[in-house]
Amino acid sequence: MKISVLIPTTGEIATVREHAAIADQLRYDSVNCSHIAARDSFTTLAGLAHLAPSVTLATAVAPIYHRSPASMAQTAATVDDLSGGRFRLGLGAGHRATMGGWHGQDIGNPVAEMREYVALVRSLLTGGEPPAGLRWNSSFAFNGFKPRADIPIFLAGLSPAMLRLAGEIADGVVLWACPASYVAEVVMREIAAGRARAGRDLAGFDICAAIPSAVVEDLAVAHRGIRTELHRYFGLPFYRAMFAQAGYEADIEIGRA
């Protein structure tokens, strides 16, 4: 089992740097940055590369609708090059409210659009013929710089369909706020189905289950913290559907009251 850490892109940059250095000293497998309304995750990771020279640097995760596939491939290849081949590209669909409000982009069919997006990014990294898509197209090609062709791509997955897609086309899946029962009963089943669709088993596929943790003297403080964190997700459709399928629909309604 690998142990990684999610470092916030909020707060004082000195603290962010310190956390990255400590993670490297403690031999964590990877340092991950989410892509929220704070510092840009890619730029932050590039700035942390020299402070954490041994760990993998990863976005967990960046929404596909805030960068074109060409821009995403170019950015990922740059961070990977700057870090000596230690970058992992974590991608997600994001949410309709934020993608529309922040970036002016509409999420249509997230599973189909994710499939197209990843295929195009991989093609651009390998120098292959860019596939034509319904949502994503590009004639971009790297010139005077050859990126690492096999930069790992992980997908954020919540719904069964996105989990199956992750198993089929990605190198790993990133989970967030998924109850243990959902991981055991839904995530494992759907990932295995996706891998089977691609003619592969679970060997070499990483399932990253993010687990919030805290060191406190008063347990009530930790409970209040996680409640505050979870309540922000209860109003997001993708998360509501996941919690409901996990058997927590009534709890969500109580939590929102």
C-alpha positions in Angstrom: 0.0 0.0 0.0 1.2 3.5 -0.9 0.7 6.5 1.3 0.4 9.9 -0.2 -0.6 13.4 1.1 -2.9 16.1 -0.3 -1.3 19.5 0.3 -3.7 22.5 0.1 -3.0 25.2 -2.4 -4.4 27.7 0.2 -2.7 29.5 3.1 0.8 30.8 3.4 3.2 29.5 0.6 5.9 29.0 3.3 3.6 26.4 4.9 2.9 24.7 1.6 6.6 24.4 0.9 7.2 23.1 4.4 4.6 20.4 4.0 6.1 19.3 0.7 9.6 19.0 2.2 8.3 17.0 5.2 6.4 14.6 2.9 9.6 14.0 0.9 11.6 13.4 4.1 9.0 11.0 5.4 9.1 9.1 2.1 5.5 9.6 1.1 4.7 8.2 -2.4 3.3 11.4 -3.8 2.4 15.0 -3.0 -1.0 15.9 -4.5 -2.6 19.3 -5.1 -6.2 19.9 -5.9 -7.3 22.5 -8.4 -9.6 24.8 -6.6 -10.1 28.5 -6.3 -6.7 29.1 -4.9 -3.2 28.7 -6.3 -2.9 26.9 -9.7 -2.1 23.3 -8.9 0.3 22.8 -11.8 2.4 25.9 -11.0 2.4 25.0 -7.3 3.7 21.5 -8.0 6.4 22.9 -10.4 7.5 25.2 -7.6 7.6 22.3 -5.1 9.6 20.0 -7.3 13.0 21.0 -5.9 11.8 20.9 -2.3 10.5 17.3 -2.7 13.0 15.6 -5.0 12.0 12.0 -4.3 8.2 12.0 -4.4 5.7 11.9 -7.3 4.0 15.2 -7.9 0.3 14.9 -8.9 -2.9 16.9 -9.5 -5.7 15.4 -7.5 -7.5 16.5 -9.5 -7.6 19.1 -12.3 -10.9 19.6 -14.2 -10.7 19.0 -17.9 -12.9 21.9 -18.8 -10.5 24.6 -17.6 -7.8 23.7 -20.1 -8.0 22.5 -23.7 -6.5 19.0 -24.3 -3.5 20.7 -26.0 -2.9 23.1 -23.1 -3.3 20.2 -20.6 -0.8 18.0 -22.5 1.6 20.9 -22.7 1.3 21.9 -19.0 1.6 18.3 -17.8 4.6 17.7 -20.0 6.3 20.8 -18.7 5.8 20.0 -15.0 6.9 16.4 -15.7 10.1 17.7 -17.4 10.9 20.2 -14.7 10.5 17.5 -12.0 12.6 14.9 -13.8 9.8 12.7 -14.9 7.9 12.6 -11.6 4.6 14.0 -12.6 1.2 12.3 -12.6 -1.8 13.9 -14.2 -5.0 13.6 -12.3 -8.1 14.6 -14.2 -11.8 15.1 -13.2 -15.0 16.4 -14.7 -15.4 19.1 -12.1 -18.9 20.4 -11.4 -21.4 22.2 -13.6 -21.7 25.1 -11.2 -18.0 25.8 -11.0 -17.1 25.0 -14.7 -19.9 27.3 -15.8 -19.4 30.0 -13.3 -15.6 30.0 -13.2 -14.7 29.1 -16.8 -17.8 29.6 -18.9 -17.7 26.0 -19.9 -20.6 23.6 -20.1 -20.4 20.0 -19.0 -22.3 17.9 -21.5 -21.9 14.1 -21.2 -19.0 13.9 -18.7 -18.1 10.3 -19.3 -18.1 10.6 -23.1 -16.2 13.9 -23.0 -13.7 12.5 -20.5 -13.0 9.5 -22.8 -12.4 11.9 -25.8 -10.2 14.2 -23.7 -7.9 11.5 -22.3 -7.5 9.9 -25.7 -6.5 13.3 -27.2 -4.1 14.1 -24.4 -2.4 10.7 -24.7 -2.1 11.1 -28.4 -0.5 14.5 -28.1 2.0 13.2 -25.6 3.0 10.2 -27.8 3.1 12.3 -31.0 0.3 10.2 -32.6 -2.4 11.3 -34.9 -4.9 13.3 -32.8 -8.2 11.6 -32.8 -11.3 13.5 -34.0 -14.0 14.0 -31.4 -17.4 15.5 -30.9 -16.3 17.9 -28.1 -12.5 17.9 -28.3 -10.2 18.4 -31.3 -6.7 19.7 -31.8 -4.0 20.0 -34.4 -1.4 20.8 -31.8 2.0 19.0 -32.0 5.1 19.4 -29.8 7.9 21.1 -31.6 11.6 21.0 -30.4 10.6 19.2 -27.2 9.7 15.6 -26.7 7.5 14.9 -23.7 7.5 11.7 -21.7 4.9 9.6 -23.6 3.7 7.5 -20.7 2.9 10.2 -18.1 0.4 8.4 -15.8 -3.2 9.6 -16.0 -5.5 9.1 -13.1 -9.2 9.9 -13.2 -11.5 11.1 -10.4 -14.4 8.8 -10.2 -17.7 8.8 -8.3 -20.4 7.3 -10.5 -20.3 3.7 -11.7 -19.9 4.9 -15.3 -16.9 7.1 -14.6 -15.4 4.4 -12.4 -15.7 1.9 -15.3 -14.1 4.4 -17.6 -11.2 4.9 -15.2 -10.6 1.2 -15.1 -10.7 1.0 -18.9 -8.5 4.0 -20.0 -6.6 5.3 -16.9 -3.7 4.2 -14.8 -5.5 4.8 -11.5 -8.6 6.4 -9.9 -8.8 9.1 -7.3 -11.7 9.0 -4.8 -12.9 11.6 -2.4 -15.4 11.4 0.4 -16.4 7.8 -0.6 -17.7 5.7 2.3 -15.8 2.5 2.8 -18.8 0.4 1.9 -19.1 2.3 -1.5 -15.4 1.6 -2.2 -15.8 -2.1 -1.4 -19.2 -2.7 -3.1 -19.2 -0.3 -6.0 -15.7 1.1 -6.7 -14.0 -2.3 -6.8 -16.7 -3.9 -8.9 -16.8 -1.1 -11.5 -13.1 -0.6 -11.8 -12.7 -4.4 -12.4 -15.4 -4.2 -15.1 -13.6 -1.4 -16.8 -10.3 -3.2 -16.7 -11.9 -6.3 -18.1 -13.4 -4.3 -20.9 -9.8 -3.3 -21.8 -8.6 -6.9 -21.4 -6.7 -6.2 -18.2 -6.9 -7.1 -14.5 -6.4 -4.9 -11.5 -2.6 -5.4 -11.5 -0.8 -2.1 -11.7 -3.9 -0.1 -11.3 -3.9 2.3 -8.3 -7.0 3.1 -6.3 -6.4 6.3 -4.3 -8.9 6.5 -1.5 -8.5 10.0 0.1 -9.0 9.8 3.9 -9.2 13.1 5.8 -7.2 12.9 9.0 -6.3 15.1 11.9 -4.3 15.1 15.2 -6.5 16.7 17.9 -6.9 16.5 21.7 -10.6 17.0 21.5 -12.4 14.5 19.1 -15.4 16.9 18.8 -13.1 19.3 17.0 -12.3 16.7 14.4 -16.0 15.8 14.0 -16.9 19.5 13.5 -14.2 19.9 10.9 -15.2 16.9 8.8 -18.9 17.8 9.0 -18.1 21.3 7.7 -16.0 19.7 4.9 -18.7 17.2 3.9 -21.6 19.7 4.0 -20.0 21.6 1.1 -20.4 18.5 -1.0 -24.0 17.6 -0.2 -25.2 20.2 -2.6 -23.1 19.0 -5.6 -25.1 16.5 -7.8 -22.2 14.1 -8.5 -21.5 13.7 -4.8 -25.2 13.6 -3.8 -25.8 10.7 -6.2 -22.8 8.8 -4.8 -23.8 9.3 -1.1 -27.4 8.2 -2.0 -26.2 5.1 -3.8 -24.0 4.3 -0.7 -27.2 4.4 1.4 -26.8 7.9 3.0 -29.6 9.8 1.2 -31.6 10.4 4.4 -28.4 11.6 6.2 -27.7 14.1 3.4 -31.1 15.6 3.8 -30.6 15.9 7.6 -27.2 17.4 7.0 -28.5 20.0 4.7 -31.4 21.0 7.0 
